[in-house]
Amino acid sequence: MQLSSIGLSMARWQARVRLAALLVLVGLSGLTANAVLAQADAPAGMQQPGAVATPVPTAPATSAATPSLAGAVAETQPFGVREMFGQADWVVKSVMIFLAFCSLLTWAVLFEKLFVFARARRANNRFLEAFRKGELEHLSPVASNSAMARMWQVGQAELKHFGRKCSKDASADQINRLLQRISLTSSIVQERDLARLGSLMGVLATIGATAPFIGLFGTVWGILNSFANIATMKSSSLAIVAPGIAEALLATALGLFAAIPAVMIFNKFARDINGFVGALDNFSAEMIAAMSRKLDEVHLA
């Protein structure tokens, strides 16, 4: 029940982000379809003059070309990640940049959540220790930093309101309604704090679910360009096909690099939120039991 509102809001937000990402990808596909076709036609027209000017190879020319070919092989430049990104199509580059941004956002959410969860855990433990010791004078200074303290504050407010409206001779039905109101108001505060802890969880879920498919889109687009180069160059040499395929596979690698940490981080903080739900539920029951005991003492006095 405590996570129902969080789950509903996260599902709605995640669905909207997925729809927006899908619309962006469809728009990019429509805008760049004609550009790819134009690239496929342009090299074909530029190749005709070169074919006419090509001399007929002879035996001396072959022997003379051998050293130059060896020199070209010797001068081959390394083809790393930077070169793959530099030679990629602009659509593939856009996909890579977006996935790199998703990866950075994932790690930013990780560090932000680690700080927020550690601070909330310390504040709850400090307040719970003071509450169980009965040190009421130490509860108010730490009340603003702890979810348990805020639940205790609304419970105390209901108790004071009940004390002003009712006398010591309150009936059992009135006391039961008071305890129900305390439970309801504390649950509202609990839901608000859990929603704050669950913020940005939808971002992690969206990245983990969509990043591999976004990278796959870049891979498909890169392979499409590789086949277009084969058609325009009239050759199926591996030297022509390999660079485009390598650039395309880099997009998939970036998609996995962004998705895998996002899924792991999401699962980690989902478990932490469940732990907070259990701790707050236990404190709510403990607080209501303590207030009920206090009311019984006042009623029997």
Backbone as JSON, one array per atom type, in Angstrom:
{
  "sequence": "MQLSSIGLSMARWQARVRLAALLVLVGLSGLTANAVLAQADAPAGMQQPGAVATPVPTAPATSAATPSLAGAVAETQPFGVREMFGQADWVVKSVMIFLAFCSLLTWAVLFEKLFVFARARRANNRFLEAFRKGELEHLSPVASNSAMARMWQVGQAELKHFGRKCSKDASADQINRLLQRISLTSSIVQERDLARLGSLMGVLATIGATAPFIGLFGTVWGILNSFANIATMKSSSLAIVAPGIAEALLATALGLFAAIPAVMIFNKFARDINGFVGALDNFSAEMIAAMSRKLDEVHLA",
  "N": [[0.83, -1.19, 0.0], [2.04, 1.21, 0.71], [3.79, 1.74, -1.36], [2.22, 2.06, -3.55], [1.3, 4.51, -4.67], [3.77, 5.59, -5.42], [4.67, 3.71, -7.28], [2.67, 3.98, -9.24], [2.97, 6.67, -10.13], [5.62, 6.54, -11.08], [5.32, 4.69, -13.15], [3.64, 6.08, -14.92], [5.27, 8.29, -15.56], [7.46, 7.0, -16.7], [6.29, 5.81, -18.95], [5.63, 8.08, -20.44], [8.17, 9.13, -21.01], [9.28, 7.08, -22.55], [7.57, 7.14, -24.75], [8.18, 9.68, -25.76], [10.89, 9.31, -26.43], [10.61, 7.37, -28.42], [9.2, 8.83, -30.38], [11.14, 10.74, -31.02], [13.15, 9.14, -32.15], [11.78, 8.08, -34.37], [11.34, 10.45, -35.77], [14.01, 11.2, -36.36], [14.7, 9.08, -38.05], [12.97, 9.54, -40.24], [13.89, 12.04, -41.14], [16.49, 11.58, -42.01], [16.43, 9.66, -43.97], [16.32, 10.4, -46.71], [18.8, 11.63, -46.89], [20.61, 9.51, -46.67], [20.02, 8.1, -49.02], [20.82, 10.01, -50.89], [23.57, 10.05, -50.38], [24.16, 7.55, -51.3], [23.83, 7.82, -54.05], [25.57, 9.86, -54.86], [28.48, 9.11, -54.74], [28.47, 7.2, -56.77], [28.17, 8.64, -59.17], [30.52, 10.09, -59.15], [32.47, 8.29, -59.67], [32.8, 7.63, -62.29], [34.59, 9.32, -63.96], [37.06, 8.59, -62.84], [37.24, 5.92, -63.59], [37.68, 6.05, -66.32], [40.16, 7.26, -66.52], [41.89, 5.37, -65.56], [44.88, 3.65, -65.92], [46.1, 0.91, -68.01], [47.27, -1.88, -66.35], [50.66, -2.98, -66.27], [53.48, -5.24, -66.28], [55.9, -3.95, -65.27], [54.68, -1.78, -63.98], [53.25, -3.07, -61.97], [55.26, -4.16, -60.42], [56.38, -1.78, -59.59], [54.38, -0.72, -58.07], [54.31, -2.29, -55.85], [56.19, -1.57, -53.7], [55.03, 0.91, -52.95], [52.54, 0.07, -52.01], [53.3, -1.43, -49.84], [54.38, 0.62, -48.3], [52.06, 2.05, -47.79], [50.66, 0.26, -46.18], [52.38, 0.23, -44.04], [52.02, 2.78, -43.08], [49.53, 2.74, -41.92], [46.95, 3.95, -39.91], [45.96, 3.75, -36.43], [42.78, 2.34, -35.56], [40.68, 3.21, -33.46], [38.35, 3.77, -30.72], [37.92, 6.53, -30.77], [38.42, 7.12, -33.47], [36.4, 5.59, -34.64], [34.12, 6.95, -33.72], [34.55, 9.43, -34.92], [34.33, 8.9, -37.67], [31.78, 8.02, -37.96], [28.31, 8.0, -39.05], [26.12, 10.87, -38.84], [23.74, 10.34, -37.58], [24.31, 8.02, -36.13], [26.29, 9.09, -34.52], [24.74, 10.87, -33.02], [23.17, 9.07, -31.58], [25.19, 7.81, -30.07], [26.13, 9.97, -28.52], [23.82, 10.57, -27.07], [23.49, 8.2, -25.6], [25.84, 8.24, -24.11], [25.28, 10.47, -22.54], [23.09, 9.43, -21.12], [24.42, 7.46, -19.64], [26.11, 9.04, -18.02], [24.11, 10.4, -16.59], [23.0, 8.27, -15.19], [25.07, 7.56, -13.39], [25.23, 9.94, -11.99], [22.73, 9.97, -10.71], [23.14, 7.76, -9.07], [25.16, 8.63, -7.2], [23.81, 10.79, -6.05], [21.61, 9.51, -4.87], [22.89, 7.79, -3.08], [23.91, 9.64, -1.24], [21.51, 10.87, -0.3], [20.04, 8.69, 0.75], [21.8, 7.73, 2.72], [21.89, 9.94, 4.47], [19.17, 10.08, 5.26], [18.92, 7.6, 6.51], [20.7, 7.84, 8.69], [19.48, 9.96, 10.09], [16.99, 8.84, 10.78], [17.78, 6.7, 12.41], [19.03, 8.09, 14.51], [16.88, 9.57, 15.57], [15.11, 7.48, 16.26], [16.53, 6.2, 18.25], [16.56, 8.17, 20.27], [13.81, 8.34, 20.68], [13.07, 5.83, 21.68], [14.45, 5.83, 24.05], [13.01, 7.63, 25.46], [13.67, 10.29, 25.59], [12.36, 13.01, 25.38], [12.97, 15.69, 25.2], [15.03, 15.8, 23.41], [13.96, 15.19, 20.99], [12.68, 17.12, 19.36], [14.79, 18.85, 18.22], [15.9, 17.21, 16.18], [13.82, 16.66, 14.59], [13.16, 17.73, 12.11], [14.74, 16.54, 10.21], [14.23, 13.88, 9.81], [12.2, 11.22, 8.62], [10.73, 9.61, 10.36], [10.6, 11.33, 12.53], [8.99, 13.38, 11.54], [6.62, 11.98, 11.21], [6.11, 11.48, 13.9], [5.69, 14.08, 14.79], [3.25, 14.88, 13.53], [1.6, 13.07, 14.74], [1.78, 13.93, 17.41], [0.61, 16.42, 17.1], [-2.07, 15.75, 16.5], [-2.68, 14.53, 18.91], [-2.49, 16.66, 20.72], [-4.51, 18.3, 19.75], [-6.69, 16.67, 20.28], [-6.56, 16.67, 23.06], [-7.25, 19.31, 23.65], [-9.9, 19.45, 22.82], [-11.27, 17.42, 24.07], [-12.08, 16.04, 27.25], [-10.58, 14.47, 30.16], [-12.21, 12.33, 30.52], [-12.7, 10.82, 28.2], [-14.36, 8.72, 25.88], [-14.05, 5.22, 24.97], [-14.53, 4.86, 22.28], [-13.95, 7.4, 21.2], [-11.21, 7.52, 21.7], [-10.32, 5.44, 20.09], [-10.96, 6.47, 17.55], [-9.23, 8.64, 17.58], [-6.72, 7.32, 17.52], [-6.92, 6.16, 15.01], [-6.94, 8.45, 13.38], [-4.37, 9.4, 13.9], [-2.88, 7.32, 12.79], [-3.61, 7.6, 10.08], [-2.72, 10.23, 9.4], [0.02, 10.0, 9.89], [0.64, 8.08, 7.99], [0.28, 9.55, 5.66], [2.4, 11.37, 5.79], [4.44, 9.51, 5.67], [4.11, 8.45, 3.07], [4.75, 10.72, 1.58], [7.45, 11.12, 2.19], [8.54, 8.73, 1.21], [7.99, 9.03, -1.48], [9.72, 11.13, -2.06], [12.18, 9.86, -1.63], [12.0, 8.01, -3.67], [12.26, 9.49, -6.0], [13.53, 10.08, -9.3], [13.89, 7.41, -9.75], [12.39, 6.45, -11.81], [13.83, 7.43, -13.98], [16.14, 5.82, -13.96], [14.91, 3.33, -14.45], [13.86, 3.77, -17.0], [16.18, 4.25, -18.56], [17.51, 1.8, -18.21], [15.71, 0.1, -19.51], [15.4, 1.05, -22.13], [17.86, 1.84, -23.26], [19.48, -0.3, -24.45], [17.97, -0.81, -26.79], [17.98, 1.65, -28.07], [20.71, 1.81, -28.64], [20.8, -0.4, -30.36], [19.3, 0.61, -32.47], [21.11, 2.53, -33.46], [23.09, 0.73, -34.32], [21.8, -0.73, -36.36], [21.36, 1.35, -38.14], [24.01, 2.06, -38.79], [24.93, -0.3, -40.03], [23.25, -0.29, -42.19], [24.27, 1.92, -43.6], [26.77, 0.82, -44.21], [26.13, -1.22, -46.04], [25.11, 0.41, -48.02], [27.47, 1.69, -48.83], [28.8, -0.49, -49.94], [27.2, -0.92, -52.17], [27.63, 1.46, -53.6], [30.4, 1.6, -54.0], [30.86, -0.61, -55.53], [32.02, -2.93, -54.6], [32.73, -5.59, -52.38], [34.66, -5.68, -50.47], [36.39, -6.4, -47.42], [37.7, -4.3, -46.24], [36.15, -2.13, -46.87], [33.69, -2.65, -45.73], [34.15, -3.23, -43.03], [34.85, -0.88, -41.33], [32.38, 0.57, -41.1], [30.7, -1.35, -39.9], [32.04, -1.73, -37.49], [31.74, 0.82, -36.32], [28.98, 0.77, -36.05], [28.57, -1.33, -34.21], [29.75, -0.21, -32.01], [27.81, 1.57, -31.09], [25.89, -0.2, -30.05], [27.43, -1.29, -27.98], [27.75, 0.97, -26.33], [25.08, 1.33, -25.64], [24.59, -0.94, -24.03], [26.47, -0.4, -22.06], [25.34, 1.77, -20.82], [22.88, 0.73, -19.98], [23.2, -1.58, -18.32], [24.49, -0.79, -15.79], [22.42, 0.95, -14.97], [20.2, -0.73, -14.52], [21.19, -2.36, -12.44], [21.68, -0.42, -10.44], [19.09, 0.56, -10.09], [17.78, -1.73, -9.02], [19.18, -1.98, -6.63], [18.5, 0.38, -5.17], [15.76, 0.06, -5.11], [15.49, -2.1, -3.37], [16.5, -0.82, -1.08], [14.52, 1.13, -0.66], [12.35, -0.5, -0.05], [13.29, -1.44, 2.37], [13.19, 0.94, 3.86], [10.42, 1.3, 3.87], [9.55, -0.85, 5.46], [10.82, -0.15, 7.89], [9.6, 2.32, 8.52], [6.93, 1.52, 8.72], [7.09, -0.16, 10.95], [7.86, 1.7, 12.89], [5.6, 3.35, 12.9], [3.65, 1.63, 13.96], [4.82, 1.19, 16.46], [4.81, 3.79, 17.5], [2.04, 4.38, 17.62], [1.25, 2.44, 19.43], [2.63, 3.31, 21.71], [1.38, 5.8, 22.16], [-1.24, 4.95, 22.59], [-0.88, 3.52, 24.94], [-0.16, 5.62, 26.61], [-2.51, 7.14, 26.61], [-4.23, 5.34, 27.83], [-3.12, 5.31, 30.37], [-3.61, 7.93, 31.2], [-6.39, 7.91, 31.13], [-7.08, 6.02, 33.04], [-6.09, 7.13, 35.28]],
  "CA": [[0.0, 0.0, 0.0], [2.87, 2.4, 0.81], [4.48, 2.0, -2.63], [1.28, 2.07, -4.67], [1.33, 5.82, -5.34], [5.08, 5.75, -6.06], [4.71, 2.87, -8.48], [1.79, 4.53, -10.26], [3.59, 7.86, -10.72], [6.79, 6.12, -11.84], [4.87, 4.05, -14.4], [3.16, 7.11, -15.84], [6.41, 9.08, -16.03], [8.27, 6.16, -17.58], [5.58, 5.66, -20.22], [5.76, 9.32, -21.2], [9.55, 9.26, -21.52], [9.45, 6.11, -23.63], [6.86, 7.64, -25.93], [8.95, 10.8, -26.32], [12.09, 8.76, -27.08], [10.19, 6.72, -29.66], [8.89, 9.87, -31.36], [12.4, 11.34, -31.47], [13.82, 8.19, -33.04], [11.04, 8.04, -35.63], [11.63, 11.68, -36.48], [15.36, 11.12, -36.91], [14.68, 8.16, -39.18], [12.35, 10.17, -41.4], [14.69, 13.17, -41.64], [17.77, 11.16, -42.57], [16.28, 8.64, -45.01], [16.72, 10.98, -47.99], [20.23, 11.9, -46.86], [21.33, 8.26, -46.97], [19.84, 7.82, -50.44], [21.66, 10.95, -51.64], [24.95, 9.58, -50.25], [24.32, 6.36, -52.12], [23.88, 8.19, -55.46], [26.66, 10.79, -55.17], [29.74, 8.47, -55.1], [28.37, 6.47, -58.03], [28.43, 9.57, -60.24], [31.9, 10.56, -59.1], [33.4, 7.22, -59.95], [32.96, 7.44, -63.73], [35.84, 9.86, -64.5], [38.21, 7.81, -62.37], [37.35, 4.67, -64.33], [38.23, 6.32, -67.65], [41.56, 7.64, -66.41], [42.7, 4.29, -64.99], [45.76, 3.05, -66.93], [46.16, -0.54, -68.07], [48.45, -2.31, -65.58], [51.7, -3.79, -66.92], [54.36, -5.92, -65.34], [56.72, -3.0, -64.52], [53.85, -0.99, -63.07], [52.91, -3.89, -60.82], [56.42, -4.24, -59.55], [56.61, -0.47, -58.99], [53.33, -0.44, -57.09], [54.47, -3.1, -54.65], [56.74, -0.81, -52.57], [54.09, 1.91, -52.45], [51.52, -0.63, -51.23], [53.9, -1.76, -48.54], [54.45, 1.85, -47.52], [50.72, 2.4, -47.32], [50.35, -0.62, -45.05], [53.19, 0.64, -42.9], [51.51, 4.04, -42.57], [48.15, 2.56, -41.46], [46.68, 4.59, -38.63], [45.12, 2.93, -35.55], [41.34, 2.55, -35.7], [40.12, 3.01, -32.13], [37.01, 4.29, -30.44], [37.84, 7.91, -31.24], [38.29, 7.12, -34.93], [35.07, 5.09, -34.95], [33.15, 8.02, -33.51], [34.77, 10.5, -35.88], [33.92, 8.51, -39.01], [30.41, 7.52, -37.95], [27.26, 8.85, -39.58], [25.67, 11.81, -37.82], [22.68, 9.7, -36.79], [24.99, 7.14, -35.17], [26.93, 9.97, -33.54], [23.7, 11.36, -32.11], [22.82, 7.96, -30.68], [26.3, 7.62, -29.13], [26.15, 11.08, -27.57], [22.67, 10.41, -26.17], [23.77, 7.09, -24.68], [26.85, 8.71, -23.16], [24.57, 11.32, -21.59], [22.32, 8.53, -20.24], [25.35, 6.83, -18.71], [26.49, 10.05, -17.02], [22.95, 10.63, -15.74], [22.87, 7.12, -14.29], [26.05, 7.66, -12.3], [24.85, 11.09, -11.18], [21.64, 9.52, -9.84], [23.72, 6.86, -8.07], [25.82, 9.38, -6.13], [22.8, 11.57, -5.36], [20.81, 8.62, -4.04], [23.72, 7.33, -1.96], [23.94, 10.71, -0.24], [20.18, 11.08, 0.28], [19.66, 7.53, 1.55], [22.65, 7.68, 3.92], [21.45, 10.99, 5.39], [17.88, 9.69, 5.82], [19.11, 6.47, 7.43], [21.31, 8.34, 9.92], [18.5, 10.75, 10.83], [16.0, 7.93, 11.37], [18.39, 5.95, 13.52], [19.25, 9.0, 15.63], [15.59, 9.87, 16.18], [14.54, 6.28, 16.86], [17.24, 5.95, 19.5], [16.05, 9.11, 21.27], [12.4, 8.03, 20.96], [12.98, 4.64, 22.53], [14.97, 6.16, 25.38], [12.08, 8.53, 26.11], [14.28, 11.61, 25.74], [11.49, 13.87, 24.59], [13.57, 17.01, 24.99], [15.96, 15.7, 22.3], [13.27, 14.8, 19.77], [12.37, 18.28, 18.51], [15.9, 19.35, 17.39], [16.2, 16.35, 15.03], [12.55, 16.28, 13.97], [13.03, 18.21, 10.74], [15.63, 15.8, 9.32], [13.9, 12.46, 9.81], [10.83, 10.87, 8.27], [10.1, 9.14, 11.59], [10.32, 12.49, 13.36], [7.83, 14.08, 10.99], [5.46, 11.18, 11.58], [5.86, 11.71, 15.33], [5.16, 15.43, 14.95], [1.82, 14.93, 13.19], [0.9, 12.34, 15.8], [1.68, 14.81, 18.58], [-0.36, 17.47, 16.8], [-3.39, 15.17, 16.68], [-2.88, 14.27, 20.34], [-2.75, 17.94, 21.38], [-5.85, 18.74, 19.34], [-7.65, 15.85, 21.03], [-6.55, 17.11, 24.45], [-7.97, 20.58, 23.8], [-11.32, 19.28, 22.53], [-11.9, 16.41, 24.91], [-11.63, 15.99, 28.63], [-9.95, 13.21, 30.53], [-13.21, 11.27, 30.54], [-13.03, 10.46, 26.82], [-14.84, 7.34, 25.73], [-13.17, 4.33, 24.22], [-14.73, 5.11, 20.85], [-13.2, 8.6, 20.86], [-9.78, 7.17, 21.7], [-10.07, 4.63, 18.88], [-10.94, 7.37, 16.4], [-7.98, 9.39, 17.66], [-5.63, 6.48, 17.04], [-7.08, 6.02, 13.56], [-6.47, 9.69, 12.75], [-2.91, 9.42, 14.01], [-2.37, 6.38, 11.79], [-3.81, 8.15, 8.74], [-1.84, 11.38, 9.18], [1.41, 9.53, 9.81], [0.82, 7.4, 6.7], [0.43, 10.59, 4.63], [3.79, 11.83, 5.87], [5.28, 8.4, 5.21], [4.04, 8.39, 1.61], [5.46, 11.88, 1.04], [8.89, 10.88, 2.3], [8.91, 7.65, 0.3], [7.99, 9.6, -2.83], [10.97, 11.89, -2.2], [13.27, 8.9, -1.79], [11.85, 7.32, -4.95], [12.43, 10.36, -7.15], [14.55, 9.71, -10.29], [13.92, 5.98, -9.99], [11.86, 6.25, -13.15], [14.91, 7.68, -14.94], [16.95, 4.6, -14.02], [14.14, 2.28, -15.1], [13.75, 4.08, -18.43], [17.48, 4.02, -19.19], [17.78, 0.36, -18.25], [14.82, -0.6, -20.43], [15.43, 1.55, -23.51], [19.2, 2.1, -23.79], [19.93, -1.31, -25.44], [17.25, -0.68, -28.05], [18.5, 2.84, -28.73], [21.98, 1.39, -29.24], [20.5, -1.27, -31.5], [18.9, 1.48, -33.57], [22.34, 3.04, -34.06], [23.76, -0.36, -35.0], [21.08, -1.0, -37.61], [21.62, 2.47, -39.06], [25.38, 1.96, -39.27], [25.03, -1.41, -40.98], [22.58, 0.18, -43.41], [25.25, 2.73, -44.33], [27.82, -0.06, -44.74], [25.62, -1.85, -47.26], [25.03, 1.46, -49.04], [28.82, 1.86, -49.35], [29.1, -1.63, -50.81], [26.51, -0.71, -53.44], [28.19, 2.58, -54.36], [31.8, 1.31, -54.36], [30.89, -1.79, -56.4], [33.0, -3.87, -54.04], [32.37, -6.15, -51.08], [35.89, -5.89, -49.72], [36.26, -6.25, -45.98], [38.2, -2.98, -45.88], [35.06, -1.17, -47.07], [32.56, -2.97, -44.86], [34.52, -3.35, -41.61], [34.73, 0.33, -40.51], [30.99, 0.89, -40.81], [30.16, -2.31, -38.94], [32.65, -1.43, -36.2], [31.06, 1.99, -35.77], [27.62, 0.38, -35.66], [28.64, -2.14, -33.0], [30.08, 0.68, -30.9], [26.54, 2.09, -30.56], [25.32, -1.24, -29.19], [28.24, -1.37, -26.76], [27.4, 2.1, -25.47], [23.76, 1.07, -25.08], [24.74, -1.88, -22.92], [27.24, 0.27, -21.02], [24.41, 2.64, -20.1], [21.71, 0.01, -19.45], [23.53, -2.54, -17.27], [24.56, -0.12, -14.48], [21.13, 1.52, -14.59], [19.37, -1.8, -13.96], [21.75, -2.75, -11.15], [21.45, 0.66, -9.48], [17.65, 0.58, -9.8], [17.46, -2.84, -8.12], [19.78, -1.69, -5.32], [17.72, 1.38, -4.45], [14.43, -0.51, -4.87], [15.61, -2.85, -2.11], [16.65, 0.14, 0.01], [13.22, 1.74, -0.4], [11.55, -1.5, 0.67], [13.76, -1.42, 3.75], [12.63, 2.13, 4.51], [8.98, 1.06, 4.08], [9.41, -1.69, 6.65], [11.22, 0.59, 9.09], [8.58, 3.32, 8.84], [5.73, 0.8, 9.2], [7.35, -0.61, 12.33], [7.83, 2.86, 13.78], [4.22, 3.8, 13.04], [2.99, 0.75, 14.92], [5.4, 1.44, 17.78], [4.35, 5.1, 17.97], [0.62, 4.29, 17.99], [1.17, 1.66, 20.67], [3.07, 4.15, 22.82], [0.34, 6.78, 22.42], [-2.38, 4.24, 23.18], [-0.52, 3.24, 26.33], [-0.22, 6.88, 27.35], [-3.93, 7.49, 26.78], [-4.8, 4.45, 28.85], [-2.65, 5.74, 31.69], [-4.35, 9.15, 31.55], [-7.82, 7.59, 31.31], [-7.24, 5.25, 34.26], [-5.59, 7.88, 36.43]],
  "C": [[0.87, 1.24, 0.0], [3.53, 2.74, -0.51], [3.53, 2.11, -3.81], [1.32, 3.39, -5.41], [2.65, 6.05, -6.04], [5.14, 4.95, -7.34], [3.85, 3.42, -9.6], [2.41, 5.75, -10.93], [4.81, 7.51, -11.54], [6.38, 5.49, -13.16], [4.38, 5.07, -15.4], [4.32, 7.91, -16.42], [7.26, 8.28, -17.0], [7.6, 5.97, -18.93], [5.7, 6.91, -21.08], [7.15, 9.46, -21.79], [9.79, 8.29, -22.67], [8.75, 6.57, -24.9], [7.63, 8.78, -26.57], [10.2, 10.3, -27.03], [11.74, 8.09, -28.4], [9.88, 7.75, -30.74], [10.15, 10.54, -31.89], [13.12, 10.43, -32.46], [13.11, 8.09, -34.39], [11.29, 9.3, -36.44], [13.01, 11.7, -37.1], [15.42, 10.19, -38.12], [14.08, 8.81, -40.42], [13.19, 11.28, -41.99], [15.94, 12.73, -42.37], [17.64, 10.1, -43.66], [16.73, 9.17, -46.37], [18.21, 11.28, -48.03], [21.04, 10.66, -47.19], [21.2, 7.92, -48.45], [20.69, 8.75, -51.3], [23.13, 10.55, -51.56], [25.19, 8.34, -51.1], [24.44, 6.71, -53.6], [25.11, 9.03, -55.8], [27.97, 10.08, -55.5], [29.67, 7.72, -56.41], [28.64, 7.39, -59.2], [29.85, 10.06, -60.27], [32.9, 9.51, -59.5], [33.67, 7.06, -61.44], [34.24, 8.06, -64.27], [37.05, 9.07, -64.05], [38.36, 6.54, -63.15], [37.95, 4.91, -65.7], [39.73, 6.59, -67.57], [42.44, 6.54, -65.88], [43.57, 3.67, -66.08], [45.73, 1.53, -66.89], [47.41, -1.01, -67.35], [49.38, -3.18, -66.43], [52.59, -4.39, -65.85], [55.26, -4.95, -64.59], [55.9, -2.17, -63.54], [53.49, -1.77, -61.83], [54.07, -3.97, -59.85], [56.71, -2.91, -58.89], [55.58, -0.16, -57.92], [53.51, -1.21, -55.8], [55.1, -2.34, -53.5], [55.78, 0.23, -52.03], [52.98, 1.28, -51.63], [52.05, -1.0, -49.86], [54.03, -0.54, -47.67], [53.11, 2.27, -46.99], [50.31, 1.55, -46.13], [51.12, -0.19, -43.82], [52.67, 1.91, -42.26], [50.07, 3.94, -42.09], [47.97, 3.13, -40.06], [45.83, 3.66, -37.77], [43.65, 3.32, -35.67], [40.68, 2.22, -34.37], [38.75, 3.6, -31.99], [36.87, 5.72, -30.94], [37.66, 7.97, -32.74], [36.92, 6.59, -35.36], [34.02, 6.19, -34.81], [33.31, 9.12, -34.56], [34.27, 10.18, -37.27], [32.47, 8.04, -39.09], [29.46, 8.53, -38.59], [26.7, 9.73, -38.46], [24.51, 11.24, -37.0], [23.29, 8.79, -35.72], [25.7, 7.97, -34.11], [25.91, 10.5, -32.54], [23.29, 10.29, -31.11], [23.92, 7.76, -29.64], [26.33, 8.72, -28.09], [25.0, 10.95, -26.58], [22.91, 9.3, -25.16], [24.85, 7.46, -23.67], [26.22, 9.63, -22.11], [23.74, 10.48, -20.62], [23.23, 7.86, -19.22], [25.78, 7.82, -17.62], [25.33, 10.35, -16.07], [22.74, 9.5, -14.75], [23.82, 7.22, -13.11], [25.77, 8.87, -11.42], [23.72, 10.73, -10.22], [22.17, 8.6, -8.74], [24.31, 7.65, -6.91], [24.81, 10.23, -5.35], [21.98, 10.7, -4.41], [21.63, 8.07, -2.86], [23.77, 8.37, -0.86], [22.6, 10.86, 0.46], [19.8, 9.92, 1.19], [20.51, 7.44, 2.83], [22.21, 8.74, 4.94], [20.11, 10.63, 6.03], [18.02, 8.55, 6.82], [19.72, 6.93, 8.75], [20.29, 9.13, 10.75], [17.44, 9.87, 11.48], [16.57, 7.17, 12.55], [18.61, 6.84, 14.74], [17.93, 9.33, 16.34], [15.01, 8.66, 16.88], [15.23, 5.95, 18.18], [16.74, 6.88, 20.6], [14.6, 8.8, 21.65], [12.28, 6.85, 21.91], [13.53, 4.88, 23.93], [14.03, 7.08, 26.14], [12.63, 9.91, 26.33], [13.51, 12.61, 24.87], [12.11, 15.23, 24.32], [14.56, 16.99, 23.82], [15.27, 15.36, 20.99], [13.05, 15.97, 18.82], [13.56, 18.77, 17.69], [16.19, 18.51, 16.17], [14.94, 16.02, 14.24], [12.48, 16.67, 12.51], [13.85, 17.4, 9.75], [15.26, 14.34, 9.15], [12.45, 12.25, 9.43], [10.07, 10.38, 9.5], [9.73, 10.32, 12.48], [9.11, 13.26, 12.84], [6.54, 13.3, 11.25], [5.1, 11.38, 13.06], [5.26, 13.09, 15.56], [3.67, 15.51, 14.63], [1.0, 14.14, 14.2], [0.73, 13.18, 17.05], [0.69, 15.93, 18.34], [-1.79, 16.96, 16.97], [-3.7, 14.94, 18.15], [-3.19, 15.58, 21.09], [-4.14, 18.47, 21.01], [-6.93, 17.95, 20.08], [-7.72, 16.3, 22.48], [-7.27, 18.43, 24.66], [-9.47, 20.41, 23.63], [-12.03, 18.36, 23.51], [-11.31, 16.47, 26.32], [-10.97, 14.65, 28.91], [-10.93, 12.04, 30.5], [-13.66, 10.91, 29.12], [-13.43, 9.0, 26.76], [-13.84, 6.52, 24.92], [-13.31, 4.54, 22.72], [-13.98, 6.35, 20.39], [-11.7, 8.32, 20.79], [-9.44, 6.34, 20.46], [-10.03, 5.5, 17.63], [-9.68, 8.24, 16.39], [-6.81, 8.57, 17.11], [-5.71, 6.24, 15.53], [-6.61, 7.27, 12.83], [-4.96, 9.81, 12.81], [-2.29, 8.5, 12.97], [-2.48, 6.95, 10.38], [-2.85, 9.3, 8.46], [-0.38, 10.96, 9.08], [1.67, 8.79, 8.5], [0.95, 8.39, 5.55], [1.86, 11.11, 4.62], [4.74, 10.75, 5.36], [5.28, 8.32, 3.69], [4.81, 9.54, 0.97], [6.97, 11.66, 1.1], [9.35, 9.76, 1.38], [8.91, 8.13, -1.14], [9.26, 10.41, -3.07], [12.16, 10.95, -2.38], [13.2, 8.19, -3.15], [11.96, 8.2, -6.17], [13.63, 9.91, -7.99], [14.69, 8.2, -10.46], [13.36, 5.64, -11.37], [12.9, 6.5, -14.23], [15.78, 6.43, -15.08], [16.21, 3.47, -14.73], [14.05, 2.51, -16.6], [15.07, 3.82, -19.15], [17.78, 2.53, -19.29], [16.93, -0.39, -19.25], [15.02, -0.2, -21.88], [16.82, 1.71, -24.09], [19.69, 1.01, -24.74], [19.24, -1.17, -26.79], [17.66, 0.59, -28.8], [19.85, 2.54, -29.37], [21.79, 0.48, -30.43], [20.04, -0.47, -32.71], [20.14, 2.07, -34.26], [23.1, 1.97, -34.82], [23.11, -0.66, -36.35], [21.34, 0.11, -38.62], [23.04, 2.41, -39.62], [25.56, 0.84, -40.28], [24.34, -1.04, -42.29], [23.53, 1.04, -44.24], [26.37, 1.88, -44.91], [27.36, -0.74, -46.02], [25.45, -0.82, -48.38], [26.4, 1.72, -49.64], [29.23, 0.72, -50.26], [28.45, -1.41, -52.18], [27.15, 0.4, -54.26], [29.62, 2.32, -54.82], [31.95, 0.11, -55.27], [31.9, -2.82, -55.92], [32.5, -4.32, -52.68], [33.6, -6.45, -50.25], [35.67, -5.63, -48.23], [36.75, -4.87, -45.52], [37.13, -1.91, -46.03], [33.95, -1.39, -46.05], [32.92, -2.85, -43.38], [34.39, -2.05, -40.83], [33.29, 0.67, -40.15], [30.37, -0.06, -39.79], [30.74, -2.07, -37.55], [32.0, -0.22, -35.54], [29.66, 1.64, -35.29], [27.62, -0.41, -34.35], [29.03, -1.3, -31.78], [28.82, 1.28, -30.28], [25.87, 1.07, -29.64], [26.09, -1.37, -27.89], [27.92, -0.23, -25.81], [26.0, 1.93, -24.86], [23.8, 0.12, -23.9], [25.48, -1.25, -21.75], [26.35, 1.2, -20.2], [23.32, 1.85, -19.39], [22.07, -0.87, -18.25], [23.7, -1.86, -15.91], [23.22, 0.45, -14.03], [20.22, 0.47, -13.95], [19.88, -2.22, -12.58], [21.5, -1.68, -10.08], [19.97, 0.74, -9.1], [17.28, -0.52, -8.82], [17.99, -2.58, -6.71], [18.91, -0.72, -4.53], [16.27, 0.93, -4.25], [14.43, -1.33, -3.58], [15.74, -1.9, -0.91], [15.31, 0.8, 0.35], [12.3, 0.77, 0.32], [11.98, -1.59, 2.13], [13.24, -0.22, 4.52], [11.14, 1.95, 4.78], [8.77, 0.22, 5.32], [9.76, -0.96, 7.93], [10.16, 1.62, 9.49], [7.28, 2.67, 9.3], [5.91, 0.35, 10.64], [7.31, 0.57, 13.3], [6.4, 3.37, 13.97], [3.47, 2.94, 14.04], [3.51, 0.99, 16.33], [4.91, 2.77, 18.35], [2.89, 5.04, 18.41], [0.45, 3.48, 19.27], [1.59, 2.49, 21.87], [2.01, 5.2, 23.17], [-0.9, 6.14, 23.04], [-2.11, 3.92, 24.65], [-0.61, 4.49, 27.2], [-1.66, 7.31, 27.59], [-4.6, 6.61, 27.83], [-4.38, 4.88, 30.25], [-3.4, 7.0, 32.15], [-5.8, 8.83, 31.87], [-8.04, 6.84, 32.63], [-6.79, 6.02, 35.5], [-6.72, 8.59, 37.18]]
}
